[in-house]
Amino acid sequence: MGNVRDLKKDINYVLGDIIEAVYVWEYSNTDKDTKKSEAIIDEAIETFDELIAKVNDKKVENKKAHFKAINTELETKGRALIEKINKLG
């Protein structure tokens, strides 16, 4: 994995793309209720805040393992959010 800046960019791009996908869904489905889609956006923003806080944590013993765990968490949470988007009806 690259450096901290690259990890922050990855977090920003992945979660930004997820939020954008929700907006596209909302635009394409103007007749549907947006409570679930808005909840996905809120969850993506919370995930962003949590992951960035973890990246900025300076009290980490093993930085390489810490950043790898953050990257794995980004993948896991990103996939979960994408699944929620796919289930929007």
C-alpha positions, 0 to 999 in steps of 0.5 A: 500500500502507498502512503497515508495521503493515498489511503485518505484519497482512497477513502474519499474516492470510494465513499464519494462514489458510493454517495454519488451512486445514491444520488443517481439512484434518487434522480432515476427513481424520483417516485420512490421514498428516499428515507433508505437512500438518505440513510445510506448517505448518512452511513457513508459520511459516518464511515468516512469520518471514522476512517479518517479519524483512524488514519489520523491517529498518531498513537499507533504502535504498528503503522503498517498493520494499522493502515492495512486494517483501515484499508480492509475496513474500507473495503468491507464497509464499502461493499456493504454500502454498495449492497444496500444501494443494490437493494434499493427498490 
